[in-house]
Amino acid sequence: MKIVSIRHKGLARFVERNDISRLDQRLINKLRMQITFLEAMEHSDECRNLLFWKAHQLSDDRWSFHVTANWRLTFEVDDAMREIRILDLEDYH
């Protein structure tokens, strides 16, 4: 799927330019794996079985992947357009 919008500025720099300077270095490897998965994903149903990232659908139809104890990668999927929208790195606490 194509990532079409990113809310978190540091995450945008990472996805668009591979610039890790605005992110916590401890998050980089996991974020790289998660973003690679999202770009290779064919349909949002693939997220349902990702127990190791504690993937779950939020009440507003966005999805959440666990990154660390406090941080989550959240995003909206448009299966018809094959797009990831509003990709964000959020501090849940």
HTML snippet that shows the backbone in 3Dmol.js (N, CA, C, O; Angstrom):
<script src="https://3Dmol.org/build/3Dmol-min.js"></script>
<div id="view" style="width:600px;height:400px;position:relative"></div>
<script>
const pdb = `
ATOM      1  N   MET A   1       0.845  -1.180   0.000  1.00  0.00           N
ATOM      2  CA  MET A   1       0.000   0.000   0.000  1.00  0.00           C
ATOM      3  C   MET A   1       0.884   1.234   0.000  1.00  0.00           C
ATOM      4  O   MET A   1       2.026   1.214   0.461  1.00  0.00           O
ATOM      5  N   LYS A   2       0.333   2.280  -0.518  1.00  0.00           N
ATOM      6  CA  LYS A   2       1.064   3.538  -0.588  1.00  0.00           C
ATOM      7  C   LYS A   2       0.722   4.385   0.632  1.00  0.00           C
ATOM      8  O   LYS A   2      -0.449   4.533   0.981  1.00  0.00           O
ATOM      9  N   ILE A   3       1.743   4.938   1.280  1.00  0.00           N
ATOM     10  CA  ILE A   3       1.535   5.853   2.397  1.00  0.00           C
ATOM     11  C   ILE A   3       1.362   7.248   1.802  1.00  0.00           C
ATOM     12  O   ILE A   3       2.277   7.784   1.177  1.00  0.00           O
ATOM     13  N   VAL A   4       0.179   7.829   2.004  1.00  0.00           N
ATOM     14  CA  VAL A   4      -0.117   9.114   1.355  1.00  0.00           C
ATOM     15  C   VAL A   4      -0.100  10.307   2.301  1.00  0.00           C
ATOM     16  O   VAL A   4       0.034  11.443   1.844  1.00  0.00           O
ATOM     17  N   SER A   5      -0.230  10.083   3.607  1.00  0.00           N
ATOM     18  CA  SER A   5      -0.140  11.213   4.535  1.00  0.00           C
ATOM     19  C   SER A   5       0.416  10.741   5.876  1.00  0.00           C
ATOM     20  O   SER A   5       0.069   9.675   6.385  1.00  0.00           O
ATOM     21  N   ILE A   6       1.301  11.587   6.429  1.00  0.00           N
ATOM     22  CA  ILE A   6       1.957  11.286   7.699  1.00  0.00           C
ATOM     23  C   ILE A   6       1.815  12.499   8.595  1.00  0.00           C
ATOM     24  O   ILE A   6       2.189  13.609   8.215  1.00  0.00           O
ATOM     25  N   ARG A   7       1.278  12.288   9.777  1.00  0.00           N
ATOM     26  CA  ARG A   7       1.036  13.393  10.712  1.00  0.00           C
ATOM     27  C   ARG A   7       2.305  13.763  11.497  1.00  0.00           C
ATOM     28  O   ARG A   7       2.624  14.946  11.620  1.00  0.00           O
ATOM     29  N   HIS A   8       3.014  12.794  12.015  1.00  0.00           N
ATOM     30  CA  HIS A   8       4.198  13.018  12.854  1.00  0.00           C
ATOM     31  C   HIS A   8       5.371  13.458  11.973  1.00  0.00           C
ATOM     32  O   HIS A   8       5.769  12.730  11.064  1.00  0.00           O
ATOM     33  N   LYS A   9       5.923  14.641  12.238  1.00  0.00           N
ATOM     34  CA  LYS A   9       6.961  15.200  11.373  1.00  0.00           C
ATOM     35  C   LYS A   9       8.241  14.364  11.362  1.00  0.00           C
ATOM     36  O   LYS A   9       8.849  14.185  10.306  1.00  0.00           O
ATOM     37  N   GLY A  10       8.652  13.855  12.510  1.00  0.00           N
ATOM     38  CA  GLY A  10       9.849  13.013  12.558  1.00  0.00           C
ATOM     39  C   GLY A  10       9.646  11.714  11.804  1.00  0.00           C
ATOM     40  O   GLY A  10      10.558  11.234  11.131  1.00  0.00           O
ATOM     41  N   LEU A  11       8.460  11.144  11.912  1.00  0.00           N
ATOM     42  CA  LEU A  11       8.132   9.923  11.181  1.00  0.00           C
ATOM     43  C   LEU A  11       8.100  10.191   9.678  1.00  0.00           C
ATOM     44  O   LEU A  11       8.535   9.351   8.891  1.00  0.00           O
ATOM     45  N   ALA A  12       7.592  11.347   9.279  1.00  0.00           N
ATOM     46  CA  ALA A  12       7.563  11.718   7.864  1.00  0.00           C
ATOM     47  C   ALA A  12       8.984  11.802   7.307  1.00  0.00           C
ATOM     48  O   ALA A  12       9.252  11.311   6.211  1.00  0.00           O
ATOM     49  N   ARG A  13       9.881  12.415   8.054  1.00  0.00           N
ATOM     50  CA  ARG A  13      11.281  12.501   7.604  1.00  0.00           C
ATOM     51  C   ARG A  13      11.888  11.112   7.470  1.00  0.00           C
ATOM     52  O   ARG A  13      12.661  10.853   6.548  1.00  0.00           O
ATOM     53  N   PHE A  14      11.539  10.225   8.382  1.00  0.00           N
ATOM     54  CA  PHE A  14      12.052   8.861   8.355  1.00  0.00           C
ATOM     55  C   PHE A  14      11.535   8.105   7.127  1.00  0.00           C
ATOM     56  O   PHE A  14      12.313   7.470   6.415  1.00  0.00           O
ATOM     57  N   VAL A  15      10.233   8.172   6.883  1.00  0.00           N
ATOM     58  CA  VAL A  15       9.627   7.445   5.762  1.00  0.00           C
ATOM     59  C   VAL A  15      10.063   8.030   4.424  1.00  0.00           C
ATOM     60  O   VAL A  15      10.384   7.284   3.499  1.00  0.00           O
ATOM     61  N   GLU A  16      10.077   9.332   4.313  1.00  0.00           N
ATOM     62  CA  GLU A  16      10.341   9.982   3.030  1.00  0.00           C
ATOM     63  C   GLU A  16      11.823  10.101   2.688  1.00  0.00           C
ATOM     64  O   GLU A  16      12.196  10.051   1.516  1.00  0.00           O
ATOM     65  N   ARG A  17      12.693  10.262   3.733  1.00  0.00           N
ATOM     66  CA  ARG A  17      14.113  10.526   3.461  1.00  0.00           C
ATOM     67  C   ARG A  17      15.073   9.599   4.205  1.00  0.00           C
ATOM     68  O   ARG A  17      16.292   9.746   4.108  1.00  0.00           O
ATOM     69  N   ASN A  18      14.511   8.642   4.949  1.00  0.00           N
ATOM     70  CA  ASN A  18      15.321   7.758   5.800  1.00  0.00           C
ATOM     71  C   ASN A  18      16.152   8.560   6.799  1.00  0.00           C
ATOM     72  O   ASN A  18      17.260   8.163   7.158  1.00  0.00           O
ATOM     73  N   ASP A  19      15.607   9.692   7.243  1.00  0.00           N
ATOM     74  CA  ASP A  19      16.256  10.577   8.212  1.00  0.00           C
ATOM     75  C   ASP A  19      15.738  10.201   9.602  1.00  0.00           C
ATOM     76  O   ASP A  19      14.559  10.394   9.899  1.00  0.00           O
ATOM     77  N   ILE A  20      16.614   9.669  10.448  1.00  0.00           N
ATOM     78  CA  ILE A  20      16.205   9.207  11.779  1.00  0.00           C
ATOM     79  C   ILE A  20      16.461  10.248  12.870  1.00  0.00           C
ATOM     80  O   ILE A  20      16.234   9.973  14.048  1.00  0.00           O
ATOM     81  N   SER A  21      16.928  11.432  12.495  1.00  0.00           N
ATOM     82  CA  SER A  21      17.373  12.425  13.473  1.00  0.00           C
ATOM     83  C   SER A  21      16.276  12.937  14.403  1.00  0.00           C
ATOM     84  O   SER A  21      16.589  13.421  15.491  1.00  0.00           O
ATOM     85  N   ARG A  22      15.010  12.848  14.018  1.00  0.00           N
ATOM     86  CA  ARG A  22      13.924  13.393  14.840  1.00  0.00           C
ATOM     87  C   ARG A  22      13.147  12.311  15.596  1.00  0.00           C
ATOM     88  O   ARG A  22      12.075  12.575  16.140  1.00  0.00           O
ATOM     89  N   LEU A  23      13.695  11.091  15.626  1.00  0.00           N
ATOM     90  CA  LEU A  23      13.033   9.987  16.310  1.00  0.00           C
ATOM     91  C   LEU A  23      13.928   9.412  17.392  1.00  0.00           C
ATOM     92  O   LEU A  23      15.155   9.483  17.314  1.00  0.00           O
ATOM     93  N   ASP A  24      13.293   8.845  18.400  1.00  0.00           N
ATOM     94  CA  ASP A  24      14.021   8.122  19.444  1.00  0.00           C
ATOM     95  C   ASP A  24      14.707   6.924  18.775  1.00  0.00           C
ATOM     96  O   ASP A  24      14.053   6.105  18.129  1.00  0.00           O
ATOM     97  N   GLN A  25      16.004   6.834  18.936  1.00  0.00           N
ATOM     98  CA  GLN A  25      16.791   5.788  18.279  1.00  0.00           C
ATOM     99  C   GLN A  25      16.345   4.376  18.656  1.00  0.00           C
ATOM    100  O   GLN A  25      16.540   3.436  17.885  1.00  0.00           O
ATOM    101  N   ARG A  26      15.748   4.224  19.834  1.00  0.00           N
ATOM    102  CA  ARG A  26      15.283   2.905  20.275  1.00  0.00           C
ATOM    103  C   ARG A  26      14.067   2.423  19.478  1.00  0.00           C
ATOM    104  O   ARG A  26      13.738   1.238  19.528  1.00  0.00           O
ATOM    105  N   LEU A  27      13.400   3.312  18.751  1.00  0.00           N
ATOM    106  CA  LEU A  27      12.202   2.958  18.001  1.00  0.00           C
ATOM    107  C   LEU A  27      12.481   2.586  16.549  1.00  0.00           C
ATOM    108  O   LEU A  27      11.629   1.992  15.889  1.00  0.00           O
ATOM    109  N   ILE A  28      13.646   2.925  16.054  1.00  0.00           N
ATOM    110  CA  ILE A  28      13.942   2.852  14.624  1.00  0.00           C
ATOM    111  C   ILE A  28      13.734   1.457  14.032  1.00  0.00           C
ATOM    112  O   ILE A  28      13.036   1.320  13.028  1.00  0.00           O
ATOM    113  N   ASN A  29      14.321   0.428  14.627  1.00  0.00           N
ATOM    114  CA  ASN A  29      14.228  -0.919  14.035  1.00  0.00           C
ATOM    115  C   ASN A  29      12.787  -1.409  13.943  1.00  0.00           C
ATOM    116  O   ASN A  29      12.375  -1.950  12.917  1.00  0.00           O
ATOM    117  N   LYS A  30      12.029  -1.219  15.006  1.00  0.00           N
ATOM    118  CA  LYS A  30      10.644  -1.680  14.986  1.00  0.00           C
ATOM    119  C   LYS A  30       9.813  -0.865  13.997  1.00  0.00           C
ATOM    120  O   LYS A  30       9.007  -1.427  13.256  1.00  0.00           O
ATOM    121  N   LEU A  31      10.002   0.447  13.980  1.00  0.00           N
ATOM    122  CA  LEU A  31       9.274   1.281  13.025  1.00  0.00           C
ATOM    123  C   LEU A  31       9.608   0.888  11.588  1.00  0.00           C
ATOM    124  O   LEU A  31       8.726   0.861  10.730  1.00  0.00           O
ATOM    125  N   ARG A  32      10.863   0.586  11.329  1.00  0.00           N
ATOM    126  CA  ARG A  32      11.264   0.182   9.982  1.00  0.00           C
ATOM    127  C   ARG A  32      10.523  -1.100   9.562  1.00  0.00           C
ATOM    128  O   ARG A  32      10.043  -1.199   8.432  1.00  0.00           O
ATOM    129  N   MET A  33      10.434  -2.071  10.469  1.00  0.00           N
ATOM    130  CA  MET A  33       9.716  -3.319  10.174  1.00  0.00           C
ATOM    131  C   MET A  33       8.228  -3.056   9.955  1.00  0.00           C
ATOM    132  O   MET A  33       7.633  -3.597   9.023  1.00  0.00           O
ATOM    133  N   GLN A  34       7.628  -2.233  10.803  1.00  0.00           N
ATOM    134  CA  GLN A  34       6.200  -1.957  10.699  1.00  0.00           C
ATOM    135  C   GLN A  34       5.858  -1.205   9.413  1.00  0.00           C
ATOM    136  O   GLN A  34       4.864  -1.515   8.756  1.00  0.00           O
ATOM    137  N   ILE A  35       6.661  -0.239   9.061  1.00  0.00           N
ATOM    138  CA  ILE A  35       6.411   0.520   7.840  1.00  0.00           C
ATOM    139  C   ILE A  35       6.616  -0.357   6.610  1.00  0.00           C
ATOM    140  O   ILE A  35       5.864  -0.259   5.641  1.00  0.00           O
ATOM    141  N   THR A  36       7.625  -1.206   6.648  1.00  0.00           N
ATOM    142  CA  THR A  36       7.847  -2.151   5.548  1.00  0.00           C
ATOM    143  C   THR A  36       6.640  -3.069   5.390  1.00  0.00           C
ATOM    144  O   THR A  36       6.204  -3.344   4.272  1.00  0.00           O
ATOM    145  N   PHE A  37       6.102  -3.540   6.514  1.00  0.00           N
ATOM    146  CA  PHE A  37       4.902  -4.374   6.465  1.00  0.00           C
ATOM    147  C   PHE A  37       3.735  -3.620   5.837  1.00  0.00           C
ATOM    148  O   PHE A  37       3.052  -4.148   4.960  1.00  0.00           O
ATOM    149  N   LEU A  38       3.507  -2.381   6.287  1.00  0.00           N
ATOM    150  CA  LEU A  38       2.383  -1.588   5.765  1.00  0.00           C
ATOM    151  C   LEU A  38       2.498  -1.368   4.262  1.00  0.00           C
ATOM    152  O   LEU A  38       1.502  -1.449   3.544  1.00  0.00           O
ATOM    153  N   GLU A  39       3.692  -1.094   3.793  1.00  0.00           N
ATOM    154  CA  GLU A  39       3.877  -0.853   2.364  1.00  0.00           C
ATOM    155  C   GLU A  39       3.664  -2.122   1.540  1.00  0.00           C
ATOM    156  O   GLU A  39       3.251  -2.045   0.383  1.00  0.00           O
ATOM    157  N   ALA A  40       3.939  -3.280   2.122  1.00  0.00           N
ATOM    158  CA  ALA A  40       3.769  -4.556   1.412  1.00  0.00           C
ATOM    159  C   ALA A  40       2.360  -5.129   1.556  1.00  0.00           C
ATOM    160  O   ALA A  40       1.983  -6.041   0.820  1.00  0.00           O
ATOM    161  N   MET A  41       1.593  -4.608   2.488  1.00  0.00           N
ATOM    162  CA  MET A  41       0.263  -5.125   2.796  1.00  0.00           C
ATOM    163  C   MET A  41      -0.684  -4.968   1.599  1.00  0.00           C
ATOM    164  O   MET A  41      -0.651  -3.956   0.900  1.00  0.00           O
ATOM    165  N   GLU A  42      -1.521  -5.977   1.375  1.00  0.00           N
ATOM    166  CA  GLU A  42      -2.513  -5.942   0.300  1.00  0.00           C
ATOM    167  C   GLU A  42      -3.885  -5.467   0.782  1.00  0.00           C
ATOM    168  O   GLU A  42      -4.626  -4.831   0.032  1.00  0.00           O
ATOM    169  N   HIS A  43      -4.222  -5.782   2.047  1.00  0.00           N
ATOM    170  CA  HIS A  43      -5.548  -5.471   2.592  1.00  0.00           C
ATOM    171  C   HIS A  43      -5.428  -5.320   4.108  1.00  0.00           C
ATOM    172  O   HIS A  43      -4.581  -5.959   4.732  1.00  0.00           O
ATOM    173  N   SER A  44      -6.263  -4.486   4.691  1.00  0.00           N
ATOM    174  CA  SER A  44      -6.198  -4.233   6.139  1.00  0.00           C
ATOM    175  C   SER A  44      -6.458  -5.491   6.974  1.00  0.00           C
ATOM    176  O   SER A  44      -6.056  -5.547   8.136  1.00  0.00           O
ATOM    177  N   ASP A  45      -7.115  -6.488   6.406  1.00  0.00           N
ATOM    178  CA  ASP A  45      -7.354  -7.729   7.142  1.00  0.00           C
ATOM    179  C   ASP A  45      -6.055  -8.400   7.581  1.00  0.00           C
ATOM    180  O   ASP A  45      -6.054  -9.173   8.539  1.00  0.00           O
ATOM    181  N   GLU A  46      -4.971  -8.121   6.906  1.00  0.00           N
ATOM    182  CA  GLU A  46      -3.676  -8.691   7.273  1.00  0.00           C
ATOM    183  C   GLU A  46      -3.224  -8.232   8.656  1.00  0.00           C
ATOM    184  O   GLU A  46      -2.408  -8.901   9.290  1.00  0.00           O
ATOM    185  N   CYS A  47      -3.736  -7.111   9.127  1.00  0.00           N
ATOM    186  CA  CYS A  47      -3.363  -6.587  10.449  1.00  0.00           C
ATOM    187  C   CYS A  47      -3.983  -7.395  11.585  1.00  0.00           C
ATOM    188  O   CYS A  47      -3.463  -7.386  12.701  1.00  0.00           O
ATOM    189  N   ARG A  48      -5.059  -8.073  11.324  1.00  0.00           N
ATOM    190  CA  ARG A  48      -5.818  -8.750  12.379  1.00  0.00           C
ATOM    191  C   ARG A  48      -5.042  -9.842  13.109  1.00  0.00           C
ATOM    192  O   ARG A  48      -5.346 -10.139  14.264  1.00  0.00           O
ATOM    193  N   ASN A  49      -4.070 -10.432  12.476  1.00  0.00           N
ATOM    194  CA  ASN A  49      -3.350 -11.551  13.088  1.00  0.00           C
ATOM    195  C   ASN A  49      -1.967 -11.188  13.598  1.00  0.00           C
ATOM    196  O   ASN A  49      -1.158 -12.074  13.875  1.00  0.00           O
ATOM    197  N   LEU A  50      -1.689  -9.920  13.725  1.00  0.00           N
ATOM    198  CA  LEU A  50      -0.361  -9.477  14.167  1.00  0.00           C
ATOM    199  C   LEU A  50      -0.306  -9.352  15.686  1.00  0.00           C
ATOM    200  O   LEU A  50      -0.260  -8.243  16.219  1.00  0.00           O
ATOM    201  N   LEU A  51      -0.311 -10.459  16.364  1.00  0.00           N
ATOM    202  CA  LEU A  51      -0.311 -10.445  17.826  1.00  0.00           C
ATOM    203  C   LEU A  51       0.979  -9.863  18.398  1.00  0.00           C
ATOM    204  O   LEU A  51       0.953  -9.243  19.462  1.00  0.00           O
ATOM    205  N   PHE A  52       2.098 -10.050  17.718  1.00  0.00           N
ATOM    206  CA  PHE A  52       3.384  -9.575  18.229  1.00  0.00           C
ATOM    207  C   PHE A  52       3.488  -8.056  18.233  1.00  0.00           C
ATOM    208  O   PHE A  52       4.320  -7.508  18.956  1.00  0.00           O
ATOM    209  N   TRP A  53       2.671  -7.358  17.448  1.00  0.00           N
ATOM    210  CA  TRP A  53       2.624  -5.896  17.484  1.00  0.00           C
ATOM    211  C   TRP A  53       1.356  -5.412  18.165  1.00  0.00           C
ATOM    212  O   TRP A  53       1.054  -4.219  18.144  1.00  0.00           O
ATOM    213  N   LYS A  54       0.618  -6.323  18.766  1.00  0.00           N
ATOM    214  CA  LYS A  54      -0.637  -5.990  19.449  1.00  0.00           C
ATOM    215  C   LYS A  54      -1.549  -5.145  18.555  1.00  0.00           C
ATOM    216  O   LYS A  54      -2.166  -4.182  19.008  1.00  0.00           O
ATOM    217  N   ALA A  55      -1.618  -5.521  17.294  1.00  0.00           N
ATOM    218  CA  ALA A  55      -2.413  -4.768  16.319  1.00  0.00           C
ATOM    219  C   ALA A  55      -3.887  -4.859  16.674  1.00  0.00           C
ATOM    220  O   ALA A  55      -4.407  -5.933  16.977  1.00  0.00           O
ATOM    221  N   HIS A  56      -4.542  -3.722  16.632  1.00  0.00           N
ATOM    222  CA  HIS A  56      -5.986  -3.715  16.851  1.00  0.00           C
ATOM    223  C   HIS A  56      -6.594  -2.487  16.188  1.00  0.00           C
ATOM    224  O   HIS A  56      -5.931  -1.470  15.983  1.00  0.00           O
ATOM    225  N   GLN A  57      -7.859  -2.612  15.865  1.00  0.00           N
ATOM    226  CA  GLN A  57      -8.584  -1.517  15.239  1.00  0.00           C
ATOM    227  C   GLN A  57      -9.148  -0.621  16.328  1.00  0.00           C
ATOM    228  O   GLN A  57      -9.739  -1.106  17.293  1.00  0.00           O
ATOM    229  N   LEU A  58      -8.968   0.673  16.177  1.00  0.00           N
ATOM    230  CA  LEU A  58      -9.474   1.645  17.137  1.00  0.00           C
ATOM    231  C   LEU A  58     -10.933   1.962  16.824  1.00  0.00           C
ATOM    232  O   LEU A  58     -11.440   1.586  15.767  1.00  0.00           O
ATOM    233  N   SER A  59     -11.591   2.636  17.721  1.00  0.00           N
ATOM    234  CA  SER A  59     -13.022   2.910  17.566  1.00  0.00           C
ATOM    235  C   SER A  59     -13.338   3.797  16.364  1.00  0.00           C
ATOM    236  O   SER A  59     -14.453   3.755  15.845  1.00  0.00           O
ATOM    237  N   ASP A  60     -12.389   4.587  15.921  1.00  0.00           N
ATOM    238  CA  ASP A  60     -12.639   5.473  14.777  1.00  0.00           C
ATOM    239  C   ASP A  60     -12.132   4.875  13.462  1.00  0.00           C
ATOM    240  O   ASP A  60     -11.867   5.606  12.507  1.00  0.00           O
ATOM    241  N   ASP A  61     -12.001   3.559  13.414  1.00  0.00           N
ATOM    242  CA  ASP A  61     -11.584   2.816  12.223  1.00  0.00           C
ATOM    243  C   ASP A  61     -10.110   2.941  11.873  1.00  0.00           C
ATOM    244  O   ASP A  61      -9.677   2.426  10.842  1.00  0.00           O
ATOM    245  N   ARG A  62      -9.340   3.609  12.706  1.00  0.00           N
ATOM    246  CA  ARG A  62      -7.890   3.589  12.512  1.00  0.00           C
ATOM    247  C   ARG A  62      -7.347   2.305  13.135  1.00  0.00           C
ATOM    248  O   ARG A  62      -8.049   1.615  13.875  1.00  0.00           O
ATOM    249  N   TRP A  63      -6.109   1.999  12.830  1.00  0.00           N
ATOM    250  CA  TRP A  63      -5.426   0.846  13.392  1.00  0.00           C
ATOM    251  C   TRP A  63      -4.292   1.315  14.288  1.00  0.00           C
ATOM    252  O   TRP A  63      -3.803   2.436  14.148  1.00  0.00           O
ATOM    253  N   SER A  64      -3.874   0.451  15.211  1.00  0.00           N
ATOM    254  CA  SER A  64      -2.781   0.754  16.113  1.00  0.00           C
ATOM    255  C   SER A  64      -1.832  -0.431  16.181  1.00  0.00           C
ATOM    256  O   SER A  64      -2.261  -1.576  16.320  1.00  0.00           O
ATOM    257  N   PHE A  65      -0.520  -0.144  16.081  1.00  0.00           N
ATOM    258  CA  PHE A  65       0.540  -1.127  16.304  1.00  0.00           C
ATOM    259  C   PHE A  65       1.328  -0.680  17.530  1.00  0.00           C
ATOM    260  O   PHE A  65       1.656   0.498  17.663  1.00  0.00           O
ATOM    261  N   HIS A  66       1.628  -1.608  18.415  1.00  0.00           N
ATOM    262  CA  HIS A  66       2.455  -1.339  19.584  1.00  0.00           C
ATOM    263  C   HIS A  66       3.903  -1.150  19.131  1.00  0.00           C
ATOM    264  O   HIS A  66       4.438  -1.979  18.394  1.00  0.00           O
ATOM    265  N   VAL A  67       4.533  -0.068  19.569  1.00  0.00           N
ATOM    266  CA  VAL A  67       5.955   0.164  19.288  1.00  0.00           C
ATOM    267  C   VAL A  67       6.750  -0.045  20.572  1.00  0.00           C
ATOM    268  O   VAL A  67       7.672  -0.859  20.605  1.00  0.00           O
ATOM    269  N   THR A  68       6.398   0.686  21.631  1.00  0.00           N
ATOM    270  CA  THR A  68       6.991   0.488  22.962  1.00  0.00           C
ATOM    271  C   THR A  68       5.866   0.626  23.981  1.00  0.00           C
ATOM    272  O   THR A  68       4.694   0.737  23.620  1.00  0.00           O
ATOM    273  N   ALA A  69       6.238   0.618  25.251  1.00  0.00           N
ATOM    274  CA  ALA A  69       5.230   0.735  26.313  1.00  0.00           C
ATOM    275  C   ALA A  69       4.350   1.960  26.116  1.00  0.00           C
ATOM    276  O   ALA A  69       3.142   1.890  26.343  1.00  0.00           O
ATOM    277  N   ASN A  70       4.926   3.073  25.701  1.00  0.00           N
ATOM    278  CA  ASN A  70       4.156   4.310  25.546  1.00  0.00           C
ATOM    279  C   ASN A  70       3.788   4.656  24.119  1.00  0.00           C
ATOM    280  O   ASN A  70       2.807   5.367  23.903  1.00  0.00           O
ATOM    281  N   TRP A  71       4.524   4.187  23.148  1.00  0.00           N
ATOM    282  CA  TRP A  71       4.365   4.647  21.770  1.00  0.00           C
ATOM    283  C   TRP A  71       3.598   3.662  20.906  1.00  0.00           C
ATOM    284  O   TRP A  71       3.773   2.448  21.010  1.00  0.00           O
ATOM    285  N   ARG A  72       2.723   4.224  20.029  1.00  0.00           N
ATOM    286  CA  ARG A  72       1.933   3.436  19.085  1.00  0.00           C
ATOM    287  C   ARG A  72       2.050   4.052  17.693  1.00  0.00           C
ATOM    288  O   ARG A  72       2.097   5.273  17.542  1.00  0.00           O
ATOM    289  N   LEU A  73       2.095   3.200  16.696  1.00  0.00           N
ATOM    290  CA  LEU A  73       2.000   3.626  15.313  1.00  0.00           C
ATOM    291  C   LEU A  73       0.533   3.498  14.942  1.00  0.00           C
ATOM    292  O   LEU A  73      -0.016   2.397  14.981  1.00  0.00           O
ATOM    293  N   THR A  74      -0.113   4.600  14.583  1.00  0.00           N
ATOM    294  CA  THR A  74      -1.536   4.564  14.238  1.00  0.00           C
ATOM    295  C   THR A  74      -1.702   5.000  12.792  1.00  0.00           C
ATOM    296  O   THR A  74      -0.898   5.768  12.263  1.00  0.00           O
ATOM    297  N   PHE A  75      -2.752   4.501  12.165  1.00  0.00           N
ATOM    298  CA  PHE A  75      -2.965   4.799  10.751  1.00  0.00           C
ATOM    299  C   PHE A  75      -4.368   4.411  10.342  1.00  0.00           C
ATOM    300  O   PHE A  75      -5.042   3.627  11.011  1.00  0.00           O
ATOM    301  N   GLU A  76      -4.787   4.977   9.232  1.00  0.00           N
ATOM    302  CA  GLU A  76      -6.079   4.665   8.615  1.00  0.00           C
ATOM    303  C   GLU A  76      -5.778   3.965   7.291  1.00  0.00           C
ATOM    304  O   GLU A  76      -4.834   4.330   6.590  1.00  0.00           O
ATOM    305  N   VAL A  77      -6.580   2.964   6.956  1.00  0.00           N
ATOM    306  CA  VAL A  77      -6.387   2.217   5.716  1.00  0.00           C
ATOM    307  C   VAL A  77      -7.588   2.422   4.796  1.00  0.00           C
ATOM    308  O   VAL A  77      -8.738   2.299   5.216  1.00  0.00           O
ATOM    309  N   ASP A  78      -7.302   2.734   3.553  1.00  0.00           N
ATOM    310  CA  ASP A  78      -8.334   2.768   2.522  1.00  0.00           C
ATOM    311  C   ASP A  78      -8.042   1.587   1.600  1.00  0.00           C
ATOM    312  O   ASP A  78      -7.200   1.677   0.707  1.00  0.00           O
ATOM    313  N   ASP A  79      -8.753   0.474   1.830  1.00  0.00           N
ATOM    314  CA  ASP A  79      -8.501  -0.742   1.064  1.00  0.00           C
ATOM    315  C   ASP A  79      -8.824  -0.562  -0.419  1.00  0.00           C
ATOM    316  O   ASP A  79      -8.127  -1.109  -1.274  1.00  0.00           O
ATOM    317  N   ALA A  80      -9.866   0.195  -0.728  1.00  0.00           N
ATOM    318  CA  ALA A  80     -10.264   0.389  -2.125  1.00  0.00           C
ATOM    319  C   ALA A  80      -9.184   1.134  -2.911  1.00  0.00           C
ATOM    320  O   ALA A  80      -8.903   0.799  -4.062  1.00  0.00           O
ATOM    321  N   MET A  81      -8.586   2.139  -2.288  1.00  0.00           N
ATOM    322  CA  MET A  81      -7.545   2.929  -2.953  1.00  0.00           C
ATOM    323  C   MET A  81      -6.140   2.363  -2.714  1.00  0.00           C
ATOM    324  O   MET A  81      -5.166   2.811  -3.318  1.00  0.00           O
ATOM    325  N   ARG A  82      -6.056   1.367  -1.818  1.00  0.00           N
ATOM    326  CA  ARG A  82      -4.769   0.773  -1.424  1.00  0.00           C
ATOM    327  C   ARG A  82      -3.825   1.844  -0.874  1.00  0.00           C
ATOM    328  O   ARG A  82      -2.683   1.975  -1.313  1.00  0.00           O
ATOM    329  N   GLU A  83      -4.342   2.617   0.113  1.00  0.00           N
ATOM    330  CA  GLU A  83      -3.584   3.713   0.699  1.00  0.00           C
ATOM    331  C   GLU A  83      -3.594   3.647   2.224  1.00  0.00           C
ATOM    332  O   GLU A  83      -4.565   3.217   2.846  1.00  0.00           O
ATOM    333  N   ILE A  84      -2.489   4.082   2.795  1.00  0.00           N
ATOM    334  CA  ILE A  84      -2.367   4.309   4.235  1.00  0.00           C
ATOM    335  C   ILE A  84      -2.428   5.814   4.427  1.00  0.00           C
ATOM    336  O   ILE A  84      -1.681   6.561   3.795  1.00  0.00           O
ATOM    337  N   ARG A  85      -3.324   6.255   5.305  1.00  0.00           N
ATOM    338  CA  ARG A  85      -3.496   7.688   5.561  1.00  0.00           C
ATOM    339  C   ARG A  85      -3.308   7.979   7.040  1.00  0.00           C
ATOM    340  O   ARG A  85      -3.482   7.111   7.895  1.00  0.00           O
ATOM    341  N   ILE A  86      -2.951   9.213   7.312  1.00  0.00           N
ATOM    342  CA  ILE A  86      -2.816   9.727   8.674  1.00  0.00           C
ATOM    343  C   ILE A  86      -1.915   8.808   9.511  1.00  0.00           C
ATOM    344  O   ILE A  86      -2.233   8.497  10.659  1.00  0.00           O
ATOM    345  N   LEU A  87      -0.799   8.381   8.931  1.00  0.00           N
ATOM    346  CA  LEU A  87       0.179   7.597   9.677  1.00  0.00           C
ATOM    347  C   LEU A  87       0.746   8.489  10.768  1.00  0.00           C
ATOM    348  O   LEU A  87       1.172   9.612  10.499  1.00  0.00           O
ATOM    349  N   ASP A  88       0.751   7.989  12.007  1.00  0.00           N
ATOM    350  CA  ASP A  88       1.174   8.829  13.127  1.00  0.00           C
ATOM    351  C   ASP A  88       1.909   7.979  14.158  1.00  0.00           C
ATOM    352  O   ASP A  88       1.657   6.782  14.294  1.00  0.00           O
ATOM    353  N   LEU A  89       2.810   8.615  14.868  1.00  0.00           N
ATOM    354  CA  LEU A  89       3.491   8.018  15.999  1.00  0.00           C
ATOM    355  C   LEU A  89       2.979   8.753  17.224  1.00  0.00           C
ATOM    356  O   LEU A  89       3.252   9.938  17.409  1.00  0.00           O
ATOM    357  N   GLU A  90       2.225   8.033  18.066  1.00  0.00           N
ATOM    358  CA  GLU A  90       1.536   8.683  19.177  1.00  0.00           C
ATOM    359  C   GLU A  90       2.025   8.172  20.522  1.00  0.00           C
ATOM    360  O   GLU A  90       2.256   6.976  20.703  1.00  0.00           O
ATOM    361  N   ASP A  91       2.178   9.092  21.456  1.00  0.00           N
ATOM    362  CA  ASP A  91       2.505   8.764  22.840  1.00  0.00           C
ATOM    363  C   ASP A  91       1.172   8.575  23.562  1.00  0.00           C
ATOM    364  O   ASP A  91       0.426   9.536  23.750  1.00  0.00           O
ATOM    365  N   TYR A  92       0.873   7.342  23.965  1.00  0.00           N
ATOM    366  CA  TYR A  92      -0.404   7.039  24.595  1.00  0.00           C
ATOM    367  C   TYR A  92      -0.485   7.478  26.060  1.00  0.00           C
ATOM    368  O   TYR A  92      -1.560   7.429  26.658  1.00  0.00           O
ATOM    369  N   HIS A  93       0.632   7.902  26.638  1.00  0.00           N
ATOM    370  CA  HIS A  93       0.607   8.253  28.069  1.00  0.00           C
ATOM    371  C   HIS A  93       1.042   9.670  28.296  1.00  0.00           C
ATOM    372  O   HIS A  93       1.079  10.129  29.438  1.00  0.00           O
TER     373      HIS A  93
END
`;
const viewer = $3Dmol.createViewer("view");
viewer.addModel(pdb, "pdb");
viewer.setStyle({}, {cartoon: {color: "spectrum"}});
viewer.zoomTo();
viewer.render();
</script>
